[in-house]
Structure formats: C-alpha cells, structure tokens
C-alpha cells in the first residue's frame, strides 16, 4: 500500500492548518474531485476520517508519525510516494538490491532510482555494496515506516476486518478467524489430514482457493508461527516436519532451521526441547 504525492500533500496541508477541501485543492493545484479520490484512499489507510463536511486526521500512531515527518521534512512528499516505502522497509536491516528485488518484485532500475534519491538526503547509506536505513539521522521516519507496516500487515480487502493476517502478497494471503470462511483451509487446520489431529481455537485459511499440498500447508504453518511464536504450534510444526521430512527438507526458513538444530540436540530459547518433541511424537507414532 503506497502513497501518491497528492495524498501526502493533503496530509501535509491539513497538518499545516489548512482545513477546507477548496483551500487544500488550491494549495495543491488539484481539482476537488482529485482531492476527494485521494481522501477515500487515505480513509482506507486509516490516516483520515471523511466527515459530512470535510475530513479529519486520525490520531493513531502511524498517522501521527507521518504528519510530523511531513511537517518537519516537506521533501518527503515526493520521497514517500509510489513504491518508495517498500524499498525503505527492506533497508531497515542491511540488504542488497537483489534481495530487495526478491522481496518487492520491483525491477532493478526502479530500486536503484529510489536508492539514489534516498542517498542524496542520507535516508539510506551504502555499506560494502549493501544498503541500510540511516536511523541516526531519520529516527522519526523509521518509526513511521515500522508503524505503517504494522497497519498494512493487519488489514486487507480480501478478508474480514476481524481476521488475523499472517502473510500476504498480491498472490496469496494466509489468515485465521474463529468463523467459517469462504476460503481454503491451511496450516494447522489441515494437519489432521496428515495424521496429526489437533484441536485449534481458530480456523486457518488461505486465498485464493487452491488444493493444498504438504509443502503449501507447512509453509503456511511457518507464516503463522513467525507472527505468533506459540510454543504449542512450534511443537506441532516440528512434528509435521518429522512426519513429512523427505518432502520438506529443502525449505529454507529460520524457524525450520532452528527446529533442525534442536533435533540434533541443541537448546534454543522459546522453542520446545528435543525431549518434549520426542514425548509428543510418541502420541502420533512419529519417529524422531
């Protein structure tokens, strides 16, 4: 979810004291209809609330950070538009252009173009052909990027507002609810079909509809435990891996890598121990 310069301009002008639609349209040299269209999108981002007469800025965390950043650095109106926020998010930890391409699916030219712009104002610094966000100079911007990502990760038009989202991109969304949904069961809701019958307090789903194979189900499980490091779920992930080891061995994931270390005898905090895995594996007749 990205911004247009018009949307950011509206937030800036509102934060700067301009209240009327006509006044803001004049300041931005836009038509009233353009302003209203931009406001509808900002409303979906929970940044403004449209009222019968005009609109107001929301008082949530990501909006507060955005307003303060724009008022202190008006040049961010152009620097936070389009796909720029996706790139900044990836640079919160040191990364390379190839990794940004993999994560965002943006092309090299677009990424390099934005990075050059960010480097000019020291938002991003280059370290041995890799890139890192400059927290020392742009701490408030980092706070906005983090909070806006949290918001984006928690909402999606494909699912109901009460859904818990674990993973999403344009091709897939993995989520849970306590109700029945018109979506494919996945993750722990499918474990019983593979011999691990467990009771869950919620239903795990994915969209679009797809016949899930063992790899799909396991990867979706990893998405869940990445967001919610529940001890019980980690234990069942370990059991599912052991039961389907031949088909799942090539998956590269930090949680799975930790489970493999535990199975070799290592102790990792907040994970089930080898003894606990062995004891539960006996219940399901799984060889450790």
C-alpha positions in Angstrom: 0.0 0.0 0.0 1.8 3.2 -1.2 1.1 6.9 -1.4 0.6 9.3 -4.2 2.1 12.8 -3.9 -1.5 14.2 -3.8 -2.3 12.0 -0.8 0.8 13.1 1.0 0.2 16.7 0.1 -3.2 16.6 1.6 -1.8 15.2 4.9 0.9 17.9 4.9 -1.6 20.8 4.2 -4.0 19.5 6.8 -1.3 19.2 9.4 -0.2 22.7 8.4 -3.5 24.2 9.3 -5.5 24.2 6.1 -8.9 22.7 6.7 -11.2 23.2 3.7 -11.3 21.0 0.7 -11.2 24.1 -1.6 -8.3 25.5 0.3 -6.3 22.3 0.0 -7.2 21.8 -3.6 -6.0 25.3 -4.4 -2.7 24.8 -2.5 -2.0 21.5 -4.3 -3.3 22.8 -7.7 -5.7 19.9 -7.9 -9.4 19.6 -8.6 -11.9 18.9 -5.8 -12.7 15.5 -7.4 -9.0 14.6 -7.3 -8.8 15.6 -3.6 -11.9 13.5 -2.8 -10.5 10.5 -4.6 -7.2 10.8 -2.7 -9.2 11.2 0.6 -11.0 7.9 0.0 -7.7 6.1 -0.2 -6.4 7.8 2.9 -9.5 6.8 4.7 -8.8 3.2 3.8 -5.3 3.6 5.2 -6.8 4.9 8.5 -5.0 8.2 8.1 -8.1 10.4 7.7 -11.7 10.1 8.5 -14.1 11.6 5.9 -16.9 13.6 7.6 -20.1 15.2 6.2 -18.2 18.4 5.9 -14.5 17.9 5.2 -12.3 15.4 7.0 -10.0 15.0 10.0 -6.6 13.4 10.6 -6.7 10.2 12.6 -5.0 10.2 16.0 -3.4 6.7 15.6 0.4 6.1 15.8 1.3 5.8 12.1 -0.7 8.9 11.2 1.0 11.0 13.9 4.4 9.9 12.8 3.5 10.6 9.1 2.2 14.2 9.9 5.3 15.1 12.0 7.7 13.8 9.3 6.0 15.7 6.5 5.8 18.9 8.6 9.5 18.7 9.5 10.6 17.5 6.1 8.3 18.6 3.3 10.6 17.0 0.7 9.3 13.6 1.9 6.1 14.3 0.0 7.9 13.2 -3.1 10.3 10.7 -1.4 7.5 8.7 0.2 5.3 8.3 -3.0 4.9 5.3 -5.3 6.9 2.2 -4.4 9.5 4.0 -2.2 8.2 2.8 1.2 8.5 -0.8 0.1 12.2 -0.2 -0.6 12.8 1.7 2.7 11.1 -1.1 4.6 13.6 -3.7 3.2 16.5 -1.4 4.1 15.6 -1.3 7.8 18.1 -4.2 8.1 21.1 -4.3 5.8 20.3 -5.7 2.4 21.2 -5.8 -1.2 19.4 -4.8 -4.4 18.9 -8.4 -5.4 17.3 -9.2 -2.0 15.0 -6.1 -2.4 14.0 -7.4 -5.9 13.1 -10.8 -4.4 11.0 -9.3 -1.6 9.3 -6.5 -3.5 9.2 -7.8 -7.1 10.3 -4.3 -8.3 12.8 -4.1 -11.1 16.4 -3.1 -10.6 16.1 0.3 -12.4 13.2 1.4 -10.1 15.1 0.3 -7.0 18.4 2.0 -8.0 16.5 5.2 -8.9 14.9 5.4 -5.4 18.1 4.5 -3.6 19.9 7.4 -5.4 17.2 9.7 -4.2 17.4 8.4 -0.6 21.2 8.6 -0.6 21.1 12.3 -1.6 19.2 13.1 1.7 21.0 10.4 3.7 17.9 8.3 4.3 19.9 5.2 3.2 23.6 4.6 3.4 25.7 2.2 1.4 27.9 -0.3 3.2 30.0 -2.6 1.1 27.6 -2.8 -1.8 24.7 -3.2 0.6 22.2 -0.7 1.8 21.0 0.3 5.3 18.5 2.8 6.6 20.1 5.7 8.4 18.4 5.5 11.8 20.8 8.1 13.3 19.5 10.9 11.1 16.0 9.7 10.4 14.7 8.0 13.6 11.2 9.5 13.3 10.9 8.3 9.7 11.9 4.8 10.8 9.2 4.9 13.4 6.6 5.8 10.8 7.8 3.1 8.4 7.6 0.5 11.2 4.1 1.6 12.4 2.7 1.8 8.8 4.0 -1.7 8.1 2.2 -3.0 11.2 -1.0 -1.4 10.0 -0.6 -2.7 6.4 0.1 -6.2 7.7 -3.1 -6.2 9.8 -5.6 -5.3 7.1 -6.5 -6.5 3.6 -9.7 -6.1 1.5 -9.7 -9.8 0.7 -10.5 -10.8 4.3 -12.9 -9.6 7.1 -11.7 -6.9 9.5 -11.6 -9.4 12.4 -9.2 -11.7 10.6 -5.6 -12.2 11.9 -3.3 -12.0 8.9 0.0 -13.9 9.0 1.3 -13.4 5.4 0.1 -11.6 2.4 1.3 -10.5 -1.1 -0.7 -9.9 -4.3 -0.9 -13.6 -5.0 -1.6 -15.1 -1.5 -3.0 -14.3 1.9 -2.8 -16.6 4.9 -5.1 -15.7 7.8 -7.3 -17.0 10.6 -10.7 -16.4 12.1 -12.9 -18.1 14.6 -15.7 -18.4 12.0 -16.2 -20.4 8.8 -14.9 -18.5 5.8 -15.2 -19.0 2.0 -11.5 -19.9 1.7 -9.1 -22.8 1.6 -8.2 -24.5 4.9 -4.5 -24.5 5.5 -1.7 -24.7 8.1 -2.9 -26.3 11.4 -6.4 -26.7 10.2 -5.1 -29.2 7.6 -2.8 -31.2 9.9 -5.4 -33.9 10.7 -5.3 -34.9 7.1 -1.7 -35.8 7.6 -2.1 -37.8 10.7 -1.7 -35.0 13.3 -5.1 -34.5 14.8 -5.1 -31.3 16.8 -7.8 -29.0 18.3 -7.4 -25.4 17.3 -9.2 -22.4 18.8 -9.4 -20.8 15.3 -9.6 -21.8 11.7 -6.6 -21.2 9.4 -7.3 -20.2 5.8 -5.6 -19.0 2.6 -6.8 -17.3 -0.5 -7.2 -17.7 -3.4 -8.8 -21.2 -3.4 -6.1 -23.8 -4.1 -5.7 -27.5 -3.5 -3.0 -27.5 -0.8 -0.2 -30.0 -0.9 2.0 -30.9 2.0 4.6 -28.2 1.2 2.0 -25.4 0.9 0.4 -26.4 4.3 3.8 -26.5 6.0 4.9 -23.1 4.6 1.6 -21.6 5.7 2.2 -23.0 9.2 5.6 -21.3 9.2 3.9 -18.0 8.3 1.7 -18.5 11.4 4.4 -19.2 13.9 6.6 -16.4 12.5 3.8 -14.0 13.6 2.8 -15.9 16.7 5.6 -17.8 18.3 3.2 -20.0 20.2 5.0 -22.9 22.0 2.3 -25.4 21.2 2.2 -24.5 17.5 6.0 -24.7 17.3 5.8 -28.2 18.7 3.3 -29.2 16.0 5.4 -27.7 13.3 8.3 -29.9 14.4 6.0 -33.0 14.4 4.7 -32.2 10.9 8.2 -31.7 9.7 9.3 -35.0 11.1 6.3 -36.9 9.6 6.9 -35.4 6.1 10.7 -34.9 6.3 11.5 -36.1 2.8 9.1 -33.6 1.1 10.0 -30.6 3.4 13.8 -30.9 3.8 14.6 -28.3 1.1 12.6 -25.5 2.6 14.9 -22.7 3.9 13.3 -20.9 6.9 14.8 -19.7 10.1 12.2 -21.4 12.3 12.7 -24.7 10.5 16.5 -24.3 10.7 16.1 -23.8 14.5 13.9 -26.9 14.7 16.6 -28.9 12.8 19.2 -27.7 15.3 17.0 -28.9 18.2 16.6 -32.3 16.6 20.4 -32.5 16.6 20.5 -31.8 20.4 20.8 -28.0 20.6 18.8 -25.9 23.0 17.1 -22.8 21.7 15.1 -20.5 23.9 11.3 -20.3 23.5 11.3 -23.5 21.4 10.3 -27.0 22.5 13.2 -29.2 23.6 14.2 -32.4 21.9 12.7 -34.3 24.9 9.4 -32.5 24.5 9.3 -33.2 20.8 10.1 -36.9 21.4 7.4 -37.3 24.0 4.7 -35.8 21.8 5.9 -37.7 18.8 5.1 -41.0 20.6 1.5 -39.9 20.7 1.3 -39.7 16.9 3.7 -42.7 16.3 6.2 -40.4 14.6 9.9 -41.4 14.5 12.3 -38.8 15.7 
